[in-house]
Amino acid sequence: MGTAGVSCDRLLRMTWIRHLLAVAVLPFTVTVVIPIWIARRFRTGFSFGGTPSDIGLQAAGLVVLAIGLTLFAASLGHFIVHGRGTLAPWDPPRKLVIVGPYRYVRNPMISGVVFILAGEALLLRSWVHLQWMLIFLVVNLIYIPLAEEPMLETRFGDDYREYKRRVPRIVPRVRPL
């Protein structure tokens, strides 16, 4: 194998390491580490529902969780392929991503994480986990317009401003951009 093959393999490994680090630090902490800590702290564990309403809540939780995972994974894939960056603020996309789920909502990863957290709360039938989801949502509703969007306007200029004007922040639009 020539020198070009070695550097291509190394570049591919480094790209995967960048993405794994970003996922481990951010969404994994929010959707796995903190919910486990909450469950232990408040002695909330999973058990199958004993009533039809409990079973219905848990079934809805599975659906909501699946939607969140699908939305997050699709968003991350587009960041990798089209944006040439990661979800981490320290290694952001180099290109503006407005394809896939980004045609419906500007922050599909955050929307996906909110769905995941809501699904966990429903599966566990846990008010404390629902509160965590609401805290995460409120923090992002404050952070995104105050910090993230100004950085994106600086980085992508008029293209981002037009995108921002046409696509909602968190709640998806019905028709794609």
N, C-alpha and C positions, 0 to 999 in steps of 0.2 A: 504494500500500500504506500502511495506517495505521500509527500508532505501535505498536499492539499487535502487528502483524505483524513489525515490525522487532525489537522486544524479544524476541519468540518465536524468531525466526531467530537472534538473538544468543545467547539462552539455549541453544538447541540446539547451536550451534557451541562454546560454552563447555563444555557437557557432554561433547561429543566430545573436546575438547582435554584435559579432565580425565582421561578414560578412556585416551586415547592416551598421555598422560604416565605414568600409573600402569602401563600395560602395558609401555611402553618402559623404564621404570626397573626394574621388578621381574621379571616372568617373561621378558621379552626378554633381559635380562642373564643370567639363570640358564640359559635354554635355548638361547641363540644366542651371546652374546658370550663367556661363559666356556668353553663347549664348543669354540668356534673357537680361543680362546687355548690350551686344552689340546691340541687337535689340532696346532697349530703348535709348541707347546713340546715335545711328545713325538713329533713327526713321524708323526702318525696321520692317514691320509687314507682317503677312501672308495675302495674297489675292489670289483668284483663278486667274490663268493666263487668259488673254484676247485673246491671239493669240495661234494658234496651237503649235508654238515653245515653248511658255511659259508653256502650258499644258503638252507638252512632257518633258520639264525640270522637272516639278513637279512630273510627273509620274515616271520618272527616279529617282527622289529624294526619292520617297516612296520605290522603289525597293532597292536602295542603303541603305536607313535607315533600312529596314527590314533585309538585309544581315548583317549589322553592329550589330543590336540587337541580331540576331541569333548567330552570331560568338562570341559576348561578353558573352551571356548567356551560351552557350555551354562551353566556356573556363572557366568561373567562376564555373560552375558545376563540371568540371574535377579538378579544384583546390581544391574544397571542398572535393570531394569523394576520389580522388587519391593522392592529395598533402597534405591533412590534414592541410591546412592553408588558408590564405586569400590572396587577391591581394595586400594588403598593405605591404609596405616595413617593417613596424614595427611588422608584424605578418605573415611572409612569409611561404610558404608551407614547410613541413618537409621532403617531398619526391619529387624527380624529376618527373615532369609530362611530359610524352611524348606520351600520348594517345589522341584520338579525334582530335580536330583541331591542337593540338601540333605536330601531325605527319606531318603536311604540312608547318607550320610556327612556329618559336620560340616564337613569341609575338602576338598570335592571339587576346588577349584582346586589345592591342594597335591598331592592324589592325581593330578590330571591332569598336573601338572608332573613328578611322579615317573615317571609312565608315559612322558612325552615323553623324559625323560633316559634311562630304560631303553631305549626304542626307539632313541635315538641310539647308545647303547653297543652294542646288538645290530647295528644297521646298519653301524657302523664296526668291529665285532668288537674293541672296545677295552676293556681292563681299566681303564685310567685313567679313561675316561668312566663306567664302572660305579662306580668309587670316588667320583667326583664326585657321582653320583646318591645313593650311600649317605651321603656327607657332608651333602648337602642334606636328605635324609630325617632324619638324626639331629639336625641343627640345628633342624629344625621340630618334631621330637618333644620337644625340650627347650623351644623358644621358645613353642609353642602353649599348653601347660598353665601355664607360668610367667608369661607376659606377655599373650598374646592372650585367653585364656579369662577371666582376672580382669577385663579391660577390658570384655569382652562381658557378663559378669555385672553389672558396674556399670551399663552402658548399658541392658541389656534386662531385668535383674532375674529374677523368678521364671520368666518365659517362657523365658529362655535356660537357666536351671537345669533346667527340665523337659525341654527339648529335649536338653540335654547328657546327661541321665540316660537318654534313650531312643535316642539316635543315636550310633554310634561315631565316634571322632575321625578316623581315617585309613582303616581297612579297612572298606569298605561292608558294611552289613547286607544280608541276602538279600531281606527284605520291606521295602517302603517304610514310613515313619512314617505 
